[in-house]
Amino acid sequence: MDEIEEESIQKRAARFEGRIRQLLNKMEFKDVNGGPAFKIGGMQIDVCGGHENTLLVIECYAPTKIKSSIREKLKGFKGSIPSIQTGIRKHEIYEKYSKVKYILAAKNILLNEENSKLAKESPPIEIWWEEFVDYYEHLSRTIKKYAKYNLLGEMGILPRVENQIKIPAFKIELRNNVAYLFFIDPRRLLEASYVARREVGKEKYYQRILKKKRIKEITDFVNKKGGFFPNNIIISLNEKSKFTPFKEIERETQDCWLKGMEFGILSFPFTYRSCWIIDGQHRLYAFSDSTVDSKIPVVAFDKLDTNKQAKLFIDINAEQKTVDSDLIWDLQGEMRPTDEEGIISRIVKKLNEEDPFKNKIYIPFYGKKKPGQLKLSGMCISIKRNRLVESVTAGNIKNLLYDDDSNKIVEKVSKALSAYFSIINNKYAENEKKGFFFHNTGVSVMIIIFERIMSAFSQYRSNMPIPSDIDKYLGITLSYTKDNYKDLKELRLKCTSEGGKSGVAEEFVEAINEKKDPSLLTLFAKSQPMEYEKEIINLEINLRDLIKNKLEMLSQNWYTERVPSNVYNRASEKAKQEDRDFFEFFTLGDCKVIIERKDNWNQIFKDIFIGEDKFTSDNLFWGGFDLILKFRNPKMHGRGKDWDTSQKDMLKSSINIMMRCIDKCSD
């Protein structure tokens, strides 16, 4: 048994060493070698590889026990370094390397402050934890050899020959920051550019991870379609820059010159980390594979610190749908801790430190999203919508948790929500919690109920509810759920939109109020459920199932062959975030787009909806569908409140006929 276990450990270690060697090869390091039989100076070397005059010597450590101590491994590695250094000077291949970086690449390690201090002591050893390796494996697949320059910059390795990038540029001051505007061949920037990614967890970095698919799309746009980008790449120059103005040009053109603007030559060191990309990383790295001679416009800020870079990143991207909303909310707490969004971010991060949410919320700073984790952005948005950090909540009732001191309100709201969800955690069975109440959608719904309870106590008693009160409210919610939703998936499906979440919350409020428990305060019904809301939600769910069932009979790849790419991509992205099936995120409008696609309509859906005891013509079917969509449209104030009886009769008839057609098809 011990021999088998030892063999398993050796295989695992060998696989990890193989990963590191493969990584160096992909990033085009030179003289990559290592393994059980490879030695330098009499010492076995797991992995090594060189760039210019610097050699990386890497010891790999892959213990089976999670969070194993790294201290003894560090001591042993440090003890072998003198022999390795002597061996390098005498080695026929590696003697050309005048500088050596020693690295310990480790899995499942416990790197406390004491061990970190030991690693930095002479001779210093860099630590590559597994997330670090994962990141650079991804980066090397995405931007190939240019990942190497990010790695070298992060490790503080300089080029053998330090050159200067020199470029004609405009200089101007923008809000107390010096900025330069210039055009440059993107390839000149690539080796000097660095992506300050948030996932590293090492500094207050702010970027999102590079996406290979997006880079390829931009590369194809440039290479195959002759596309170009007139909008600026935004960077920060982190190394010493120099600007030499052309005074004669300025004197001759004073009448048209902006105040404070100069034109001249900008120069800055060509090092692997001299430019940090604030915005436009995918556009810049798309040129790593481009064959087109191109110039890109760049706005370069002079030596912005990381905090200022992150704040600028937030300002640029907060409203951009392409930027991960979890990343934006994560940064708000770090960079704007006393603003409303920053306070909310801090509340959710504090919830992530305590039961029942401990380590169950995805925080980009802590690494990759794990299966089943809740979205930081979803919880933040729910707290914001219910105005839990404002002086009055969403019901325009005094907020019992409000405080002018940002630290105090973070403490109050996080403590109250933690206590509230702890009661839910204790009351509901495990399958019910996972099915809805500790799912992204369920948490949003229960935060709405939390606000209603708080508002009722604020209005009628001016004091916080005690745990036994909350327990009674949640007990009624549990009973209602069990009686009305045998499958909690159905409940989740009703909550794919904000309107759906509000509708379910109103159901719970109505159920609580109907019990008329004299010991409980009546909760405010913020709004009545939309007329025909249940019928339309039910139709939407059934249409999704119909589309999936019919199209997958034609092909296993129906979602790419029979669903428009924009519809599938949008639904698929949401599904990844929620860890659910993508078709559950088809909206009613998406269903219409899929059904009306010519091949889908002619081959499948026309026979389902057109005929005897169905819609009598295509026009009537599509007219009815459009009527339902118009009524459901959240931008319509009152949602059909001004519709006359005949319009509502047509709406009701269209819903009923569509459901009848679906039911017949399922028989």
Sequence and secondary structure as in RCSB ss.txt:
>XXXX:A:sequence
MDEIEEESIQKRAARFEGRIRQLLNKMEFKDVNGGPAFKIGGMQIDVCGGHENTLLVIECYAPTKIKSSIREKLK
GFKGSIPSIQTGIRKHEIYEKYSKVKYILAAKNILLNEENSKLAKESPPIEIWWEEFVDYYEHLSRTIKKYAKYN
LLGEMGILPRVENQIKIPAFKIELRNNVAYLFFIDPRRLLEASYVARREVGKEKYYQRILKKKRIKEITDFVNKK
GGFFPNNIIISLNEKSKFTPFKEIERETQDCWLKGMEFGILSFPFTYRSCWIIDGQHRLYAFSDSTVDSKIPVVA
FDKLDTNKQAKLFIDINAEQKTVDSDLIWDLQGEMRPTDEEGIISRIVKKLNEEDPFKNKIYIPFYGKKKPGQLK
LSGMCISIKRNRLVESVTAGNIKNLLYDDDSNKIVEKVSKALSAYFSIINNKYAENEKKGFFFHNTGVSVMIIIF
ERIMSAFSQYRSNMPIPSDIDKYLGITLSYTKDNYKDLKELRLKCTSEGGKSGVAEEFVEAINEKKDPSLLTLFA
KSQPMEYEKEIINLEINLRDLIKNKLEMLSQNWYTERVPSNVYNRASEKAKQEDRDFFEFFTLGDCKVIIERKDN
WNQIFKDIFIGEDKFTSDNLFWGGFDLILKFRNPKMHGRGKDWDTSQKDMLKSSINIMMRCIDKCSD
>XXXX:A:secstr
 HHHHHHHHHHHHHHHHHHHHHHHHHTT EEEE STT EETTEE SEEEEETTEEEEEEEE  SSTTEE HHHHH
HHHHHHHHHHHHHHH TTGGG  EEEEEEEESSEE  HHHHHHHHSSS  EEEEHHHHHHHHHHHHHHTTHHHHH
HHHHTT   SS EEEEEEEEEEEETTEEEEEEEE HHHHHTTEEE BGGG SS   B    HHHHHHHHHHHHTT
     S EEEEE S  EEEE HHHHHHTGGG  TT EEEEEEEEE TTSEEEEE HHHHHGGGG  S   EEEEE
EES  HHHHHHHHHHHHTT TTS HHHHHHHHHHH TTSHHHHHHHHHHHHTTSTTSTT EE GGG S  TT EE
HHHHHHHHHHTTTTSSB TTS B TT  SSHHHHHHHHHHHHHHHHHHHHHHS HHHIIIIITSHHHHHHHHHHH
HHHHHHHHHHTSS   HHHHHHHHHHHHHHHHHH SSHHHHHHTTSSHHHHHHHHHHHHHHHHHH  TTS     
 S   TTHHHHHHHHHHHHHHHHHHHTTT TTHHHHSS HHHHHHHHHHHHHHTS GGGG  HHHHHHHHHSHHH
IIIIIHHHHBSTTSBSSHHHHHHHHHHHHHHH TTSTTSSTT  HHHHHHHHHHHHHHHHHHHHHH 
